[in-house]
Amino acid sequence: MFAAILGGPILLLFLVDRAIVLWRGHWEWVAREVPAQILDPYRIEGILRVTAPGRRNVFLLGDSTMEAGADVGALDRGFAKEGLRFTTLSIGGTPTLAFGFFARPIAALRPAAAVLLVSPYSVRSRGFLEATYTYDVRVVPDLFTAREVLEDPSFHLEGLAEQSNVLFRHRRALQQALAIRWGAESWRHLHRERIQEGIRQSMRRSPLLAWVRGAPDAYPNPNTRAIGLLARRLRAAGSLLIVVESPIHPLTGLFVRPERARAFHETLRAMAKAEGFAFVSAETLPKFQLEDFRDQTHLNDRGRRAFTESLEKILRGRSRAD
């Protein structure tokens, strides 16, 4: 009896899920129209679903610092002769773990390369699950120990439910997208709401300040394992992974002691050697000044130009080396 009662809603959820997932026109609209830093996991799923696989693709991965720092138009023009097309896959405020969960679909597109922007606080040991908005149960054994899973089972149970059904996964984003399509909402309004929410979260608990004030990080952790998984998946697909440390604001260096990030640099260099990816530390980037930043973490237009030029040099250097 209970099976009969539950069977109808479960079947309906399954049919709606399949209808949305298989509706290519919907995902093409998402990839084309949804701005960055608003409905990010939803937008990234759309991009990954409609992007044709091939070596012309280069993916730029990271949080809002990558979105602010990389000019994909300039990179497209700089690599026009090579026929490369750059796409930014960013999630505002996300830890590196998110790109471990995206490792399978990214590698399945067989890109020429992927550039992952990281920072010590994006690979931190604590307080990152609450900022992780995607999930893939198939790679959980690569990212978490059994003890780590048992320490926060609700994250994995909720993630599994969201992975199983697009309505669970993107329920709020789907509602907002529908409101946009009907003209009842605007991207500008959603963008303003996102900025206001970001300010509130930063005032409550900035990831950078939480990292600085917290206990030293322990490696490996799910964030560093995500880098290793992404490297292995891309290497198996014949793709290059370059991990770049985020540009550092000059004022950050005044209150972050060098030894605070020492283990981060030592771990990334050791991983690069073991996993076969390139690691570019912030100290090898241009020396960014106060005038290059719009806030404590994000570059402005001047900094964006300098960082984009650095990415082009890094990519050309690695291409020649490989």
Rosetta blueprint (number, residue, H / E / L):
1 M L
2 F H
3 A H
4 A H
5 I H
6 L H
7 G H
8 G H
9 P H
10 I H
11 L H
12 L H
13 L H
14 F H
15 L H
16 V H
17 D H
18 R H
19 A H
20 I H
21 V H
22 L L
23 W L
24 R H
25 G H
26 H H
27 W H
28 E H
29 W H
30 V H
31 A H
32 R H
33 E H
34 V L
35 P L
36 A L
37 Q L
38 I L
39 L L
40 D H
41 P H
42 Y H
43 R H
44 I H
45 E H
46 G H
47 I H
48 L H
49 R H
50 V H
51 T L
52 A L
53 P L
54 G L
55 R L
56 R L
57 N E
58 V E
59 F E
60 L E
61 L E
62 G E
63 D L
64 S H
65 T H
66 M H
67 E H
68 A H
69 G H
70 A L
71 D L
72 V H
73 G H
74 A H
75 L H
76 D H
77 R H
78 G H
79 F L
80 A L
81 K L
82 E L
83 G L
84 L L
85 R E
86 F E
87 T E
88 T E
89 L E
90 S E
91 I L
92 G L
93 G L
94 T L
95 P L
96 T L
97 L H
98 A H
99 F H
100 G H
101 F H
102 F L
103 A H
104 R H
105 P H
106 I H
107 A H
108 A H
109 L L
110 R L
111 P L
112 A L
113 A E
114 A E
115 V E
116 L E
117 L E
118 V E
119 S L
120 P H
121 Y H
122 S H
123 V H
124 R L
125 S L
126 R L
127 G L
128 F L
129 L H
130 E H
131 A H
132 T L
133 Y L
134 T L
135 Y L
136 D L
137 V H
138 R H
139 V H
140 V H
141 P H
142 D H
143 L H
144 F L
145 T L
146 A H
147 R H
148 E H
149 V H
150 L H
151 E H
152 D L
153 P H
154 S H
155 F H
156 H H
157 L H
158 E H
159 G H
160 L H
161 A H
162 E H
163 Q H
164 S H
165 N L
166 V H
167 L H
168 F H
169 R H
170 H L
171 R H
172 R H
173 A H
174 L H
175 Q H
176 Q H
177 A H
178 L H
179 A H
180 I H
181 R H
182 W L
183 G L
184 A L
185 E L
186 S L
187 W H
188 R H
189 H H
190 L H
191 H H
192 R H
193 E H
194 R H
195 I H
196 Q H
197 E H
198 G H
199 I H
200 R H
201 Q H
202 S H
203 M H
204 R H
205 R H
206 S L
207 P H
208 L H
209 L H
210 A H
211 W H
212 V H
213 R H
214 G L
215 A L
216 P L
217 D L
218 A L
219 Y L
220 P L
221 N L
222 P H
223 N H
224 T H
225 R H
226 A H
227 I H
228 G H
229 L H
230 L H
231 A H
232 R H
233 R H
234 L H
235 R H
236 A H
237 A L
238 G L
239 S L
240 L E
241 L E
242 I E
243 V E
244 V E
245 E E
246 S L
247 P L
248 I L
249 H L
250 P L
251 L L
252 T H
253 G H
254 L H
255 F H
256 V L
257 R L
258 P H
259 E H
260 R H
261 A L
262 R H
263 A H
264 F H
265 H H
266 E H
267 T H
268 L H
269 R H
270 A H
271 M H
272 A H
273 K H
274 A H
275 E H
276 G L
277 F L
278 A E
279 F E
280 V E
281 S L
282 A H
283 E H
284 T H
285 L L
286 P L
287 K L
288 F L
289 Q L
290 L H
291 E H
292 D H
293 F E
294 R L
295 D L
296 Q L
297 T L
298 H L
299 L E
300 N L
301 D H
302 R H
303 G H
304 R H
305 R H
306 A H
307 F H
308 T H
309 E H
310 S H
311 L H
312 E H
313 K H
314 I H
315 L H
316 R H
317 G H
318 R H
319 S H
320 R H
321 A H
322 D L
